[in-house]
């Protein structure tokens, strides 16, 4: 897995640029962008080319086409010379975690560690650099990359930091690693039972060893001090700047609470959202009741904020063996993973969301979890038939049996999938599933062939938010080193046009927003990016190296790369 490294200096520069652009007055004149190598999809997903773009004073597309045809219509428009660079619609990540990304940039990052010793050294160094922090927080660890053949232990974390609680999330967010001080702070001992939907790793004597899986993570997380309002605002600023810098003009935020909802409303009201956010409420509990009091929020602040979706969880993740499987794990024969919600409860949660007019998106990775979710949608539609028109979703849909896959069509479901998960997971997935089940994993081509829309995403900060990494993975099914040769399960590759559609038109469709964004068609917001290479004229292996030079939202520039990176690639 590859992550973008952002130094404090670079983050500061990005935030400064963003504040300048957002403080600019509202667009009061037309915009004429010419001398570009432009690409967009149309409403049917067909690729169209153009060399000029005309935008109205409100920030919406008037037309794309030839410079000769559009120049006479430009009038007194502000003119932008694209210098022959490639212009694309702004990209949309259908599934990420915005505040999670911002907070992750301030915590210890183990994502690039290749050994337990390297991880211990990084935690120790971070603790020394933050002597006043009451807890050491972070994540990104992956025991598979360390070649441990097991989970790490609290004792191994104590060797790095023993004087303060340490709590580190696994790369998938579905397990956590605690040191002894963290377990003592949470009152965890050998008598602590596994919670429903969770698992505590234990030694032969039943003592907790320091790793907590899925619902068990709440035992430690409940003791972690909550971020302050100032910390949340700083995290949002950092995340917005980073997302704009990689060419994202829209994101689906997959699970927000009431505090985050209020923060987004504040930013939207102040004109400070530089990315369009389609936020999903986490669960149907008290936060849902408060947020949904006035019904779904649609098109708020010039389509900068939607809150019309509920996010539910059916199982965990494959790497931590929490994904619910129909048959046992190939590398852990006594384990079939974890189901988080009883079937009747899942149907009831869906019904509550449907009653208020909310779309539902359910996390499901394992084949058993996907079957349970499909069954739940079918049951919920029997009492809420109108809900089948809400474009409901299954998030990840990583392992779905050939028998269950057509049910996505029958139930009108969107497959919200993250291409970089396949290239990050491929070696681990083979260990977890064995060869017989691999044909049913990360099956993008099979979904597309049956007519299912795929909403492309990354699940950042689990993966990098860079959408060009996702386009590369979708088209090649290889890592950045070109492995494996020919691609992993290459029969499931997408074409570049299909991948671009997943990260534009169909991601917008999944948010009910295809009428206002996702393509550069007349009447839609002028959300676009300028990049350093022509995606359709380079080897697919180079897609991930694409750099964003400028990002525009509604006809206003919200990001410009430093001048020393503006030279186009060849």
Legacy VTK file of the C-alpha trace (Angstrom):
# vtk DataFile Version 3.0
C-alpha trace
ASCII
DATASET POLYDATA
POINTS 570 float
0.000 0.000 0.000
1.357 3.435 -0.903
0.543 6.584 0.983
1.256 10.227 0.180
3.777 11.814 2.520
2.855 15.371 3.470
5.463 17.305 5.387
4.294 19.963 7.898
5.699 22.634 5.553
3.740 21.271 2.583
0.539 21.012 4.613
0.986 24.617 5.773
1.467 25.772 2.173
-1.634 23.890 1.007
-3.738 25.373 3.790
-2.487 28.859 2.994
-3.371 28.457 -0.690
-6.790 27.086 0.192
-7.562 29.997 2.533
-6.656 32.475 -0.210
-8.868 30.804 -2.803
-11.830 30.382 -0.474
-11.571 33.987 0.681
-11.880 35.189 -2.929
-15.125 36.953 -3.900
-17.879 34.952 -5.535
-17.511 34.365 -9.266
-19.034 37.406 -10.949
-17.947 36.896 -14.536
-17.856 34.203 -17.124
-14.813 31.992 -17.394
-13.329 30.893 -20.710
-10.729 28.120 -20.454
-9.050 27.442 -23.772
-6.026 25.698 -25.273
-6.701 22.529 -23.291
-6.690 18.831 -24.066
-10.112 18.255 -22.580
-11.953 15.022 -21.804
-15.356 14.459 -20.249
-17.976 11.745 -20.261
-21.479 12.521 -21.361
-24.592 11.432 -19.485
-24.409 7.975 -21.080
-20.787 7.468 -20.080
-19.328 8.065 -23.554
-15.971 9.831 -23.785
-16.014 13.294 -25.383
-13.077 15.549 -26.272
-12.866 19.336 -26.398
-10.298 22.116 -26.366
-12.285 24.887 -24.670
-14.694 25.268 -21.751
-17.126 28.137 -21.149
-18.478 28.723 -17.630
-21.220 31.117 -16.540
-20.994 33.659 -13.735
-22.629 31.236 -11.297
-19.880 28.656 -11.862
-21.793 26.271 -14.121
-20.841 24.897 -17.506
-22.284 26.690 -20.516
-20.558 24.486 -23.063
-17.495 22.489 -24.017
-16.245 22.353 -27.566
-13.769 23.829 -29.972
-12.090 27.111 -29.227
-13.260 28.476 -32.558
-16.891 27.726 -31.707
-16.824 28.968 -28.112
-14.598 32.056 -28.339
-17.318 34.203 -29.985
-19.647 33.318 -27.101
-17.154 34.223 -24.387
-17.792 37.969 -24.466
-16.053 39.659 -21.545
-15.244 36.361 -19.837
-12.077 35.928 -17.829
-9.709 33.963 -20.072
-7.567 31.107 -18.810
-4.907 29.647 -21.108
-4.531 25.931 -20.381
-1.199 25.755 -22.244
-2.216 22.486 -23.850
-2.582 20.658 -20.537
-5.131 17.913 -19.998
-8.416 18.980 -18.411
-10.696 16.427 -16.758
-13.892 16.583 -14.712
-13.171 16.846 -11.009
-12.820 13.355 -9.587
-15.142 11.985 -6.903
-14.226 9.484 -4.188
-17.458 7.737 -3.248
-16.143 6.318 0.030
-13.628 7.992 2.340
-13.341 9.420 5.832
-12.638 13.137 5.734
-11.917 13.923 9.381
-10.164 10.576 9.708
-7.758 11.717 7.005
-7.079 15.028 8.714
-6.597 13.463 12.141
-4.334 10.762 10.702
-1.934 13.435 9.460
-1.297 14.542 13.060
-0.844 11.054 14.568
1.817 8.363 14.367
1.691 6.712 10.938
2.766 3.075 10.620
1.496 2.653 7.061
4.926 2.414 5.455
6.582 0.219 8.082
8.008 -3.113 6.946
8.859 -4.707 10.290
7.714 -4.751 13.877
11.021 -3.189 14.924
10.514 -0.301 12.511
7.007 0.262 13.878
8.263 0.205 17.469
10.954 2.737 16.635
8.438 5.042 14.965
6.057 4.908 17.950
8.927 5.570 20.361
10.133 8.543 18.320
6.635 10.010 18.046
6.121 9.723 21.809
9.433 11.500 22.453
8.380 14.303 20.092
4.994 14.675 21.845
5.799 14.499 25.572
2.564 16.257 26.598
0.185 13.976 24.697
-1.866 11.997 27.258
-2.390 9.160 24.734
-0.258 8.154 21.775
-2.650 7.612 18.885
-2.181 6.539 15.305
-2.570 3.657 12.933
-1.760 2.126 9.593
-0.088 -1.040 10.886
-0.406 -4.275 8.963
1.067 -7.409 10.474
1.109 -9.024 7.043
3.712 -6.491 5.891
5.824 -7.336 8.944
5.853 -11.071 8.086
4.938 -11.873 11.689
2.440 -14.621 10.970
0.475 -13.327 13.970
-0.822 -10.137 15.543
1.581 -7.931 17.554
1.307 -7.840 21.350
0.934 -5.292 24.119
4.326 -6.291 25.468
5.924 -5.436 22.140
4.237 -2.041 22.211
5.322 -1.544 25.840
8.901 -1.932 24.625
8.373 1.311 22.687
6.173 3.255 25.127
5.104 2.058 28.559
4.472 5.271 30.511
1.337 6.367 28.599
-1.552 4.613 26.887
-0.924 3.792 23.215
-3.750 2.902 20.829
-3.010 2.210 17.176
-5.613 1.308 14.551
-4.902 -1.410 12.008
-4.710 -0.243 8.385
-8.304 -1.368 7.705
-9.706 0.377 10.782
-11.196 -2.909 12.006
-8.669 -3.791 14.684
-6.571 -1.908 17.222
-3.290 -2.531 19.042
-3.036 -1.406 22.662
-0.157 -1.299 25.103
-0.448 -2.316 28.745
-1.275 1.201 29.934
-4.172 1.461 27.474
-5.613 -1.884 28.600
-5.295 -0.869 32.241
-7.005 2.452 31.520
-9.900 0.514 29.985
-9.996 -2.077 32.771
-9.276 -4.948 30.398
-8.169 -8.258 31.884
-8.652 -11.987 31.301
-12.193 -11.765 32.669
-13.333 -9.208 30.072
-15.730 -10.981 27.698
-15.715 -10.598 23.934
-18.489 -8.161 22.986
-21.034 -9.093 20.353
-19.501 -8.526 16.934
-15.994 -8.295 18.349
-13.036 -10.368 19.410
-10.193 -9.931 21.907
-6.977 -11.694 20.951
-5.819 -13.879 23.871
-2.920 -16.122 24.814
-3.222 -19.780 25.803
-4.187 -18.772 29.351
-6.967 -16.465 28.154
-5.100 -13.222 28.843
-5.668 -10.362 26.374
-2.579 -9.958 24.220
-3.199 -6.383 23.079
-5.157 -6.638 19.810
-8.893 -5.941 19.683
-10.956 -6.753 16.598
-14.052 -4.918 15.325
-16.609 -4.259 18.106
-13.980 -5.038 20.744
-12.066 -1.910 19.691
-14.741 0.144 21.452
-13.502 -1.171 24.796
-10.313 0.864 24.381
-11.606 3.635 22.113
-14.192 4.644 24.717
-11.343 5.772 26.993
-9.496 7.812 24.367
-9.944 11.572 24.892
-12.222 13.032 22.228
-10.694 15.592 19.858
-11.411 19.182 20.814
-13.452 21.403 18.469
-10.229 23.165 17.509
-8.567 19.853 16.673
-11.537 18.793 14.545
-11.500 22.088 12.634
-7.749 21.784 12.047
-8.242 18.213 10.846
-10.957 19.325 8.423
-8.779 22.133 7.076
-5.910 19.709 6.529
-8.117 17.120 4.848
-9.806 19.620 2.530
-6.438 20.947 1.393
-5.083 17.471 0.712
-8.191 16.320 -1.138
-8.106 19.347 -3.426
-4.403 18.781 -4.087
-5.051 15.298 -5.511
-7.902 16.412 -7.755
-10.922 15.430 -5.704
-13.872 17.783 -6.006
-16.313 15.411 -4.295
-16.214 12.779 -1.558
-18.636 10.431 0.115
-17.868 10.635 3.837
-18.717 7.128 5.006
-19.916 7.580 8.569
-20.312 10.892 10.430
-21.563 11.741 13.900
-23.521 14.753 15.137
-20.415 16.816 15.915
-19.080 16.307 12.394
-22.459 17.191 10.896
-22.483 20.469 12.791
-18.908 21.235 11.721
-19.772 20.601 8.066
-22.798 22.877 8.319
-20.599 25.624 9.787
-18.050 25.275 6.991
-20.750 25.163 4.327
-22.420 28.292 5.713
-19.068 30.097 5.733
-18.226 29.040 2.170
-15.234 27.025 3.381
-15.984 23.623 1.839
-13.550 23.262 -1.068
-14.812 19.720 -1.781
-18.437 18.656 -2.210
-19.267 16.279 0.634
-21.942 13.600 0.518
-22.022 12.661 4.192
-23.436 9.400 5.543
-24.817 9.286 9.078
-23.253 6.502 11.142
-26.103 4.261 12.261
-29.721 4.987 13.167
-29.230 5.838 16.835
-29.368 9.142 18.715
-27.143 11.024 16.263
-29.378 9.966 13.381
-32.443 11.115 15.304
-30.885 14.557 15.855
-29.538 15.002 12.328
-32.666 13.639 10.645
-35.065 15.805 12.615
-35.708 17.930 9.522
-35.182 15.150 6.978
-32.419 14.671 4.412
-30.182 17.647 3.615
-29.919 17.897 -0.176
-27.979 20.383 -2.296
-27.039 22.570 0.670
-24.793 25.589 0.073
-24.752 25.341 -3.727
-24.471 21.558 -3.658
-21.458 21.619 -1.327
-23.127 19.366 1.254
-25.586 16.475 1.138
-26.646 14.438 4.167
-29.130 11.939 2.788
-27.544 8.552 3.523
-27.224 6.210 6.510
-24.117 4.034 6.890
-24.454 0.613 8.545
-21.903 -2.135 9.176
-22.481 -5.832 8.547
-18.984 -7.215 9.206
-15.324 -6.396 9.640
-12.342 -6.604 7.287
-10.436 -9.409 5.615
-7.003 -8.496 6.952
-8.076 -8.730 10.586
-10.205 -11.819 9.815
-13.354 -9.963 10.797
-15.006 -10.223 7.382
-17.912 -12.683 7.681
-17.397 -15.692 5.389
-19.680 -18.547 4.412
-16.809 -21.000 4.840
-13.872 -20.765 7.275
-10.758 -18.748 6.564
-8.215 -20.758 4.616
-5.478 -19.674 7.044
-7.633 -19.926 10.195
-9.946 -22.957 9.782
-11.869 -22.348 13.003
-12.834 -18.805 12.084
-15.616 -17.513 9.811
-15.337 -13.855 10.833
-17.864 -11.638 12.547
-21.386 -10.465 11.773
-22.075 -7.154 13.509
-25.866 -6.993 13.381
-28.535 -9.664 13.731
-30.568 -9.964 10.503
-33.796 -8.715 12.063
-31.996 -5.712 13.564
-30.412 -4.867 10.206
-33.815 -4.925 8.528
-35.217 -2.698 11.291
-32.378 -0.173 10.890
-32.943 -0.056 7.149
-36.656 0.463 7.706
-36.037 3.349 10.106
-33.795 5.070 7.560
-36.248 4.418 4.723
-39.122 5.828 6.777
-37.277 9.173 6.870
-36.355 9.088 3.181
-32.692 8.197 3.598
-30.600 6.104 1.253
-28.801 3.210 2.995
-25.182 2.133 2.473
-23.997 -1.024 4.243
-20.390 -2.083 4.762
-20.073 -5.720 3.689
-16.802 -7.415 2.762
-17.202 -11.165 3.258
-19.488 -13.365 1.161
-21.619 -14.220 4.184
-22.010 -10.542 5.101
-22.930 -9.636 1.526
-25.572 -12.380 1.483
-26.994 -11.180 4.808
-27.176 -7.608 3.506
-28.834 -8.683 0.257
-31.378 -10.654 2.272
-31.974 -7.646 4.525
-32.576 -5.300 1.595
-35.043 -7.792 0.095
-36.904 -8.038 3.402
-36.908 -4.274 3.978
-38.262 -3.621 0.471
-41.238 -5.852 1.190
-42.455 -3.341 3.782
-40.896 -0.265 2.129
-41.292 -0.852 -1.632
-40.591 2.792 -2.413
-37.108 2.435 -0.923
-35.881 0.418 -3.904
-35.647 3.727 -5.796
-33.215 5.253 -3.285
-30.082 3.875 -5.014
-29.082 1.922 -1.949
-25.530 0.690 -1.753
-23.222 -2.000 -0.512
-19.880 -0.549 0.491
-16.847 -2.637 -0.561
-18.728 -5.723 -1.880
-15.357 -7.420 -1.960
-16.351 -11.083 -1.857
-19.722 -11.903 -3.391
-20.649 -15.365 -4.640
-21.547 -15.815 -8.284
-25.043 -16.808 -7.159
-25.511 -13.619 -5.130
-24.007 -11.130 -7.566
-27.135 -10.847 -9.816
-29.155 -9.836 -6.777
-27.478 -6.407 -6.945
-29.394 -5.902 -10.189
-32.626 -7.364 -8.839
-32.491 -5.053 -5.810
-31.230 -1.959 -7.665
-28.073 -1.739 -5.579
-24.883 0.177 -6.286
-21.543 -1.533 -5.654
-19.367 1.074 -3.929
-15.886 -0.387 -4.458
-12.296 0.717 -3.895
-9.843 -0.444 -6.583
-6.717 0.073 -4.479
-8.059 -2.396 -1.924
-7.481 -5.162 -4.463
-3.856 -4.258 -5.134
-3.143 -3.698 -1.432
-4.960 -6.866 -0.358
-4.031 -9.275 -3.136
-1.389 -11.315 -1.315
-3.272 -11.334 1.965
-6.561 -12.154 0.220
-5.099 -15.296 -1.320
-4.004 -16.456 2.132
-7.366 -15.677 3.710
-9.589 -17.097 0.977
-7.637 -19.796 -0.813
-7.699 -20.217 -4.598
-11.295 -21.456 -4.952
-12.861 -18.255 -3.601
-10.567 -15.777 -5.326
-12.671 -15.804 -8.487
-15.471 -14.194 -6.465
-13.308 -11.428 -4.978
-12.950 -7.815 -6.147
-14.952 -8.754 -9.245
-15.317 -5.398 -10.991
-15.719 -6.761 -14.510
-18.391 -9.225 -13.391
-20.390 -6.433 -11.775
-20.093 -4.177 -14.812
-21.108 -6.934 -17.226
-24.370 -7.493 -15.396
-25.150 -3.766 -15.465
-24.312 -2.839 -11.872
-22.939 0.655 -11.403
-19.635 0.832 -9.541
-19.022 3.960 -7.472
-15.241 4.292 -7.236
-13.474 5.242 -4.039
-10.455 4.617 -1.842
-11.620 4.347 1.798
-8.998 6.960 2.716
-7.099 7.121 5.052
-7.073 3.309 4.857
-5.646 3.913 1.377
-4.215 7.055 -0.169
-6.906 9.542 -1.241
-5.108 9.997 -4.580
-7.739 8.946 -7.168
-5.084 8.301 -9.803
-3.911 5.407 -7.659
-7.462 4.069 -7.907
-7.633 4.565 -11.682
-4.308 2.757 -12.057
-5.392 -0.164 -9.875
-8.721 -0.470 -11.682
-7.102 -0.614 -15.128
-3.975 -2.700 -14.342
-4.754 -4.643 -11.127
-1.064 -4.164 -10.333
0.889 -2.358 -7.638
3.144 0.587 -8.400
6.036 -1.762 -9.120
4.022 -3.443 -11.880
3.370 -6.604 -9.879
2.117 -9.135 -10.569
2.988 -9.286 -14.279
-0.217 -9.068 -16.283
-2.232 -8.083 -13.234
-3.895 -9.938 -10.354
-7.006 -11.737 -11.589
-6.667 -9.658 -14.773
-9.993 -10.798 -16.201
-11.629 -8.399 -13.717
-9.858 -5.253 -14.975
-11.769 -2.156 -16.043
-11.061 -0.081 -19.124
-9.839 3.454 -18.490
-13.187 4.895 -19.579
-15.007 2.574 -17.165
-12.645 3.502 -14.344
-13.035 7.219 -15.064
-16.797 6.741 -15.032
-16.607 5.044 -11.612
-14.754 8.068 -10.210
-16.969 10.685 -11.878
-20.418 10.009 -13.318
-21.280 6.898 -11.313
-19.861 8.233 -8.065
-22.103 11.266 -8.596
-25.029 8.965 -9.445
-24.500 7.077 -6.187
-24.965 10.396 -4.383
-28.078 11.300 -6.449
-26.005 14.150 -7.918
-25.479 13.180 -11.561
-27.645 16.123 -12.669
-25.275 18.668 -11.120
-21.767 17.122 -11.241
-19.709 14.209 -12.470
-19.367 15.401 -16.098
-18.715 18.746 -17.773
-22.098 18.977 -19.459
-24.108 22.202 -19.799
-25.853 23.201 -16.586
-23.566 21.222 -14.275
-21.062 22.728 -11.899
-17.707 23.545 -13.492
-15.715 21.200 -11.261
-12.541 20.348 -13.174
-8.846 19.659 -12.853
-5.745 20.265 -14.942
-3.160 17.481 -14.835
0.368 16.993 -16.093
-0.274 14.238 -18.653
-2.827 12.842 -21.072
-4.298 9.778 -19.378
-5.426 8.367 -22.718
-2.009 8.679 -24.357
0.276 7.133 -21.746
0.896 3.535 -20.693
-1.611 2.376 -18.088
1.335 1.585 -15.818
2.026 5.328 -15.505
-1.483 6.405 -14.485
-0.640 6.492 -10.775
2.135 9.025 -11.416
-0.304 11.671 -12.667
0.071 14.984 -10.835
-2.686 17.528 -10.374
-1.694 21.049 -11.369
-4.939 22.883 -10.610
-8.315 22.034 -9.070
-11.427 24.137 -9.754
-14.760 23.899 -7.944
-17.771 25.674 -9.380
-15.564 27.756 -11.652
-13.221 28.854 -8.857
-9.707 27.586 -8.361
-9.233 25.914 -4.987
-5.766 24.442 -5.567
-2.686 25.275 -7.603
0.456 23.177 -7.489
3.708 24.954 -6.619
5.354 26.526 -9.639
8.242 24.038 -9.617
5.828 21.143 -10.320
3.954 22.743 -13.204
6.080 21.297 -16.033
3.962 18.763 -17.973
5.153 15.163 -18.053
5.968 13.507 -21.363
LINES 1 571
570 0 1 2 3 4 5 6 7 8 9 10 11 12 13 14 15 16 17 18 19 20 21 22 23 24 25 26 27 28 29 30 31 32 33 34 35 36 37 38 39 40 41 42 43 44 45 46 47 48 49 50 51 52 53 54 55 56 57 58 59 60 61 62 63 64 65 66 67 68 69 70 71 72 73 74 75 76 77 78 79 80 81 82 83 84 85 86 87 88 89 90 91 92 93 94 95 96 97 98 99 100 101 102 103 104 105 106 107 108 109 110 111 112 113 114 115 116 117 118 119 120 121 122 123 124 125 126 127 128 129 130 131 132 133 134 135 136 137 138 139 140 141 142 143 144 145 146 147 148 149 150 151 152 153 154 155 156 157 158 159 160 161 162 163 164 165 166 167 168 169 170 171 172 173 174 175 176 177 178 179 180 181 182 183 184 185 186 187 188 189 190 191 192 193 194 195 196 197 198 199 200 201 202 203 204 205 206 207 208 209 210 211 212 213 214 215 216 217 218 219 220 221 222 223 224 225 226 227 228 229 230 231 232 233 234 235 236 237 238 239 240 241 242 243 244 245 246 247 248 249 250 251 252 253 254 255 256 257 258 259 260 261 262 263 264 265 266 267 268 269 270 271 272 273 274 275 276 277 278 279 280 281 282 283 284 285 286 287 288 289 290 291 292 293 294 295 296 297 298 299 300 301 302 303 304 305 306 307 308 309 310 311 312 313 314 315 316 317 318 319 320 321 322 323 324 325 326 327 328 329 330 331 332 333 334 335 336 337 338 339 340 341 342 343 344 345 346 347 348 349 350 351 352 353 354 355 356 357 358 359 360 361 362 363 364 365 366 367 368 369 370 371 372 373 374 375 376 377 378 379 380 381 382 383 384 385 386 387 388 389 390 391 392 393 394 395 396 397 398 399 400 401 402 403 404 405 406 407 408 409 410 411 412 413 414 415 416 417 418 419 420 421 422 423 424 425 426 427 428 429 430 431 432 433 434 435 436 437 438 439 440 441 442 443 444 445 446 447 448 449 450 451 452 453 454 455 456 457 458 459 460 461 462 463 464 465 466 467 468 469 470 471 472 473 474 475 476 477 478 479 480 481 482 483 484 485 486 487 488 489 490 491 492 493 494 495 496 497 498 499 500 501 502 503 504 505 506 507 508 509 510 511 512 513 514 515 516 517 518 519 520 521 522 523 524 525 526 527 528 529 530 531 532 533 534 535 536 537 538 539 540 541 542 543 544 545 546 547 548 549 550 551 552 553 554 555 556 557 558 559 560 561 562 563 564 565 566 567 568 569
